[in-house]
Structures are given as C-alpha cells and as structure tokens.
Amino acid sequence: MRLSDDDLQMAVRDFFAPAQLLEFIDLADGLARAEWGEQQFQEREGRFTVRRLDGEPDAGALTVWTPAPGGFRYEIEGPRGVRFGYVTWREAYEFAGKRLTAVRYGALREVVERARVHEASYVPCPGPYAGPGVWDAQFYRRWSRHTMTLQLQAAAALDAILPAAVAHPYLF
C-alpha cells in the first residue's frame, strides 16, 4: 500500500525536533542535506521509530524511518497492513519551505538558541548548595520549569512550520 498525504506529512514532521529542523533549513544545498540526513541515521543507529498518538491517523501504529539513497524510507505498520514510501531530502526541504515564513523562521531560531543557552546553564550536582534538597528548591525546579517552557515554545514553532496531520491551533 502507498503512503497517503497525511503519511507523508507525518513522515517529515515527526522526523525533526525543533533544533534539527533549524539545522536542516539552514543547510546550503541538497548535498549538505543528504550528508546531514546520513549523519542523523548514524546517530540513531540506522533507524528511527515512533508510535502514532491518539487522534492521529492509524493511532497506535508503529512508524519506522530507515535510510535510503538521497532520503529515507518511511513505513507504517498499521491495522490495515504495512504501507511504505520514500521521501527525498529535497522533498522534505520543500515540504518545510511551503509554510516557512520569516516570522516562523525567526521564532524557531530564537527559541532553539535560547534553549541551547539555557541547557548550558545546567549545574549537574548540588556542590555549592547545602544539600540536594536546597539544590532542588533553589536551582533545579526553576531551571526545569524554564526548560519545559522553552520546549513548548520550540514545539509551537515546529508546528507552525511542519503542522501535524490533525490540525492544532497555532500560537502565532
């Protein structure tokens, strides 16, 4: 069975985290995108899987990305059988480019950079604090709360560029 339009949309959208999408968009050309894609699969040990969530087409189905020449193979193991198709990095780039505006790009770049700076501020141990409880109350809870805020903002920026198959309201 062939992939539906929703399948193709989800194949591209679910492949990228916000920081990855920013990297991918900023690459100079198709060769750089192909090399980047190969690297992503090497980091993911040659394959990437996700289960579809409630409310998505074929909820609960296992989706699998594997490398293919110039892109990836996307497979859905759903209740109606297995569907698969190939997506090139050029198609993924064009798909993202359809909804990429200056405002959306700027929002994605800003929140990804803020998240990187915030992540670098993490203090991994309660060294300068009186104990773990003080470290938790004075640093970790506040740091973690801000991390979640940044992750929500990054997800909203990603959704604005690569929307889910089931529409969600946009924040901007």
C-alpha positions as CSV (number, residue, x, y, z in Angstrom):
1,M,0.0,0.0,0.0
2,R,1.2,3.5,-0.8
3,L,1.5,6.4,1.6
4,S,-1.3,8.9,2.0
5,D,-0.8,12.6,2.1
6,D,-1.2,12.5,5.9
7,D,1.5,9.8,6.0
8,L,3.9,12.0,4.0
9,Q,3.2,15.0,6.2
10,M,3.8,12.9,9.4
11,A,6.9,11.3,7.9
12,V,8.6,14.7,7.5
13,R,7.1,16.4,10.6
14,D,7.9,13.6,13.1
15,F,11.5,13.1,11.8
16,F,12.5,16.6,13.1
17,A,13.0,18.0,16.5
18,P,13.0,21.8,16.5
19,A,16.8,22.1,16.7
20,Q,17.2,19.6,13.9
21,L,14.7,21.4,11.7
22,L,16.6,24.6,12.1
23,E,19.9,22.9,11.2
24,F,18.2,21.3,8.2
25,I,16.7,24.5,6.9
26,D,20.0,26.4,7.3
27,L,22.0,23.9,5.2
28,A,23.4,25.3,1.9
29,D,22.3,22.8,-0.6
30,G,21.0,19.3,-1.4
31,L,24.4,17.6,-0.9
32,A,24.7,19.1,2.6
33,R,21.1,18.0,3.4
34,A,21.9,14.4,2.2
35,E,25.1,14.3,4.3
36,W,23.2,15.7,7.3
37,G,20.5,13.0,6.8
38,E,23.1,10.2,6.7
39,Q,24.6,11.6,10.0
40,Q,21.1,11.6,11.6
41,F,20.6,7.9,10.8
42,Q,24.1,7.1,12.1
43,E,23.3,8.8,15.4
44,R,20.0,6.9,15.5
45,E,21.8,3.6,14.8
46,G,20.4,3.3,11.3
47,R,16.7,3.5,12.1
48,F,14.2,5.6,14.0
49,T,10.7,4.5,15.2
50,V,7.7,6.3,16.7
51,R,4.2,5.1,17.7
52,R,1.4,7.3,16.4
53,L,-0.6,9.0,19.1
54,D,-4.3,9.0,19.9
55,G,-6.1,11.3,17.5
56,E,-3.6,10.8,14.7
57,P,-4.3,8.6,11.6
58,D,-3.8,5.0,12.5
59,A,-3.3,5.7,16.2
60,G,-1.0,3.2,17.8
61,A,0.7,2.2,14.6
62,L,4.4,1.8,14.6
63,T,6.2,4.1,12.1
64,V,9.8,3.4,11.0
65,W,12.3,5.6,9.2
66,T,15.3,3.9,7.6
67,P,18.0,5.5,5.4
68,A,17.5,5.3,1.6
69,P,19.7,6.9,-1.2
70,G,19.0,10.6,-1.1
71,G,16.4,10.5,1.7
72,F,14.6,7.9,3.8
73,R,12.1,5.1,3.6
74,Y,9.0,5.6,5.8
75,E,6.9,2.6,6.9
76,I,3.7,2.4,8.8
77,E,2.8,-0.9,10.4
78,G,-0.9,-0.2,10.9
79,P,-4.0,-2.4,11.5
80,R,-4.8,-2.4,7.7
81,G,-1.3,-3.7,6.8
82,V,2.0,-2.2,6.1
83,R,2.4,1.0,4.0
84,F,5.7,2.5,2.9
85,G,7.2,5.1,0.7
86,Y,10.3,7.0,0.0
87,V,10.9,10.7,0.9
88,T,13.9,12.5,-0.5
89,W,15.7,15.2,1.5
90,R,14.7,17.7,-1.3
91,E,11.0,16.8,-0.8
92,A,11.4,17.2,3.0
93,Y,13.1,20.6,2.4
94,E,10.3,21.7,0.0
95,F,7.6,20.5,2.4
96,A,9.1,22.6,5.2
97,G,9.6,25.5,2.9
98,K,5.9,25.7,2.0
99,R,5.0,27.1,5.4
100,L,8.3,28.7,6.3
101,T,7.9,32.5,6.7
102,A,10.3,35.0,8.1
103,V,8.3,35.2,11.3
104,R,8.2,31.4,11.8
105,Y,11.9,31.0,11.0
106,G,12.7,33.8,13.4
107,A,10.6,32.2,16.2
108,L,12.2,28.8,15.6
109,R,15.8,30.3,15.6
110,E,15.2,32.4,18.7
111,V,13.7,29.6,20.8
112,V,16.3,27.0,19.7
113,E,19.1,29.4,20.6
114,R,17.5,30.3,24.0
115,A,17.1,26.6,24.7
116,R,20.8,25.9,23.9
117,V,21.9,28.7,26.2
118,H,19.6,27.5,29.0
119,E,20.8,23.9,28.6
120,A,24.4,25.1,29.0
121,S,23.4,26.7,32.4
122,Y,22.6,23.4,34.0
123,V,24.5,22.6,37.2
124,P,24.6,18.8,37.4
125,C,25.3,18.4,41.1
126,P,24.4,20.1,44.4
127,G,28.1,21.0,45.0
128,P,27.8,24.7,46.2
129,Y,24.5,24.1,47.9
130,A,23.9,22.9,51.5
131,G,22.3,19.6,50.2
132,P,20.2,18.0,47.5
133,G,17.0,19.5,48.9
134,V,18.4,23.0,48.7
135,W,19.8,22.4,45.2
136,D,16.4,21.1,44.1
137,A,14.4,24.0,45.6
138,Q,16.9,26.8,44.7
139,F,18.0,25.7,41.3
140,Y,16.6,22.6,39.7
141,R,12.9,23.3,39.9
142,R,13.3,26.7,38.5
143,W,15.7,25.5,35.8
144,S,13.4,22.6,34.9
145,R,10.3,24.8,34.7
146,H,12.0,27.2,32.3
147,T,13.2,24.1,30.2
148,M,9.6,23.0,29.8
149,T,8.5,26.5,28.8
150,L,11.3,26.6,26.1
151,Q,10.3,23.1,24.9
152,L,6.7,24.1,24.5
153,Q,7.7,27.3,22.6
154,A,10.0,25.2,20.3
155,A,7.2,22.7,19.7
156,A,4.9,25.5,18.7
157,A,7.5,26.9,16.3
158,L,7.9,23.5,14.8
159,D,4.1,23.0,14.5
160,A,3.8,26.3,12.7
161,I,6.3,25.2,10.0
162,L,5.5,21.5,9.9
163,P,1.9,21.1,11.2
164,A,0.5,17.8,12.5
165,A,-1.8,15.8,10.3
166,V,-4.6,16.6,12.7
167,A,-4.8,20.4,12.9
168,H,-3.9,22.1,16.1
169,P,-4.4,25.8,16.8
170,Y,-1.3,27.9,16.2
171,L,0.2,30.2,18.8
172,F,1.4,32.7,16.3
